[in-house]
Amino acid sequence: MENNKLVSIENTRFIFETNFSGDPRRDKYGDTKRYVNVVIPEEIACELSDEGFNVKCTKPKEDSDFEKTYFIKANIKYDSKYPPRIYLVSGDNPPELLDSESICTLDQMYIRNVNVILSKYYKANNDKRSFYVRTMYVEQELDNDPFAARYRR
């Protein structure tokens, strides 16, 4: 497997809590790594699982009409040669590129939609496979905010 193969996922969402800030209080194990859990379609989940990536799936709490949701953990690493390009899309405003400081606001925001391009990473010496965010567009949910229209630029 080669590094830097890309996975593009459109019209998705985050599942569970995000940790854009890298705040150890947001991680149940106290880790300072920045990451998000991204929902992926079943066909992509099967492909990635076949390649050896850790694809997770939600489990039912009761025997009801339950649909599985597949997701993967994607790391966010700003201190690299090629930091991620993560944009906030809010209303009619042009997408705003977030840096390592301003990205923290996404942890507290209602999100409508996410489009993301992930880089696959394979470390041969320990057979570790992971994902890193390369480009991401995060669309803010404004429909439930009665003041949002008033303050748009």
C-alpha positions as CSV (number, residue, x, y, z in Angstrom):
1,M,0.0,0.0,0.0
2,E,1.2,3.5,-0.8
3,N,1.0,6.5,1.5
4,N,-1.0,9.6,0.4
5,K,-3.8,7.8,-1.4
6,L,-6.9,9.9,-0.9
7,V,-10.4,9.2,0.3
8,S,-13.1,11.8,-0.6
9,I,-16.3,11.8,1.4
10,E,-19.1,14.3,0.5
11,N,-22.2,15.2,2.4
12,T,-21.3,13.5,5.6
13,R,-21.3,14.4,9.3
14,F,-19.3,13.9,12.5
15,I,-20.3,11.2,15.0
16,F,-19.7,11.4,18.7
17,E,-17.6,14.3,20.1
18,T,-15.0,16.1,18.0
19,N,-11.6,17.1,19.4
20,F,-10.4,19.8,17.0
21,S,-8.8,21.6,19.9
22,G,-6.7,18.7,21.2
23,D,-8.0,19.4,24.7
24,P,-7.4,16.3,26.9
25,R,-10.7,17.0,28.7
26,R,-12.6,16.3,25.4
27,D,-11.0,12.8,25.0
28,K,-12.1,10.0,27.3
29,Y,-8.5,8.8,27.7
30,G,-7.0,12.3,28.2
31,D,-5.2,12.3,24.8
32,T,-4.1,15.7,23.3
33,K,-4.3,14.5,19.7
34,R,-6.7,16.4,17.4
35,Y,-9.2,14.2,15.7
36,V,-12.8,13.8,14.4
37,N,-14.9,10.7,13.8
38,V,-16.4,10.9,10.3
39,V,-19.4,8.9,9.1
40,I,-18.6,7.0,5.9
41,P,-20.9,5.2,3.4
42,E,-21.1,1.4,3.7
43,E,-19.3,0.8,0.3
44,I,-16.3,2.9,1.3
45,A,-16.3,1.3,4.8
46,C,-16.0,-2.2,3.1
47,E,-13.2,-1.1,0.9
48,L,-11.2,0.5,3.7
49,S,-11.8,-2.5,6.0
50,D,-10.5,-4.8,3.3
51,E,-7.4,-2.7,3.1
52,G,-6.8,-3.2,6.8
53,F,-8.0,0.2,8.1
54,N,-9.9,0.4,11.4
55,V,-13.5,1.0,10.4
56,K,-16.0,1.2,13.3
57,C,-19.7,0.6,13.4
58,T,-22.4,1.7,15.8
59,K,-24.2,-1.0,17.7
60,P,-27.9,-1.2,18.7
61,K,-28.9,-0.6,22.3
62,E,-32.2,-2.4,21.8
63,D,-33.7,-4.8,19.2
64,S,-35.4,-2.1,17.2
65,D,-35.2,-0.8,13.6
66,F,-31.5,-0.2,13.8
67,E,-29.3,0.9,10.9
68,K,-25.6,0.6,11.2
69,T,-23.5,3.7,10.9
70,Y,-19.9,3.3,9.8
71,F,-17.3,5.7,10.8
72,I,-13.5,6.3,11.0
73,K,-11.2,8.4,13.1
74,A,-9.4,11.1,11.2
75,N,-6.4,12.8,12.7
76,I,-5.7,16.5,12.4
77,K,-2.0,17.5,12.4
78,Y,-1.0,21.1,12.1
79,D,2.6,20.7,13.0
80,S,3.5,18.9,9.7
81,K,5.1,19.8,6.4
82,Y,1.6,20.0,4.8
83,P,-0.9,21.1,7.5
84,P,-4.6,20.5,6.8
85,R,-6.8,23.0,5.1
86,I,-10.0,23.2,7.1
87,Y,-12.6,25.7,6.1
88,L,-15.7,27.0,8.0
89,V,-18.7,27.7,5.7
90,S,-21.1,29.9,7.5
91,G,-24.2,31.1,5.6
92,D,-23.5,33.1,2.4
93,N,-20.0,34.1,3.5
94,P,-17.0,32.8,1.6
95,P,-15.3,29.7,3.3
96,E,-12.9,30.8,6.0
97,L,-9.6,29.0,6.4
98,L,-9.1,28.0,10.0
99,D,-5.7,27.8,11.6
100,S,-4.6,25.8,14.6
101,E,-6.0,28.4,17.0
102,S,-9.3,29.2,15.4
103,I,-10.2,25.6,14.6
104,C,-11.1,25.1,18.3
105,T,-14.4,26.9,17.7
106,L,-15.7,23.9,15.7
107,D,-15.8,21.7,18.9
108,Q,-18.7,23.9,20.2
109,M,-20.6,24.5,16.9
110,Y,-23.7,22.9,15.4
111,I,-22.7,21.3,12.1
112,R,-25.0,20.8,9.1
113,N,-22.7,19.1,6.7
114,V,-19.1,18.0,6.2
115,N,-17.1,17.4,3.0
116,V,-13.6,16.0,3.6
117,I,-10.6,14.6,1.7
118,L,-8.5,12.3,3.8
119,S,-5.0,11.0,3.3
120,K,-4.4,7.3,4.0
121,Y,-1.3,6.7,5.9
122,Y,0.5,3.4,6.3
123,K,3.5,2.8,8.6
124,A,5.3,-0.3,7.4
125,N,7.4,-1.0,10.5
126,N,4.4,-1.6,12.8
127,D,1.6,-2.2,10.1
128,K,-0.3,0.8,11.4
129,R,-2.9,2.4,9.2
130,S,-4.5,5.8,9.9
131,F,-6.2,8.8,8.3
132,Y,-5.2,12.4,8.3
133,V,-7.4,15.3,7.2
134,R,-6.1,16.9,4.1
135,T,-9.0,19.3,3.2
136,M,-12.3,19.7,5.0
137,Y,-15.2,22.0,4.5
138,V,-17.5,22.3,7.6
139,E,-20.9,23.9,7.1
140,Q,-22.3,25.6,10.1
141,E,-26.0,24.9,11.0
142,L,-27.7,28.3,11.0
143,D,-31.4,27.3,10.5
144,N,-32.0,26.9,14.2
145,D,-30.4,30.2,15.0
146,P,-32.9,33.1,14.8
147,F,-30.2,35.8,15.0
148,A,-27.9,34.3,12.3
149,A,-29.5,36.2,9.4
150,R,-29.2,39.5,11.3
151,Y,-25.4,39.2,11.8
152,R,-24.4,37.8,8.4
153,R,-21.8,39.9,6.6
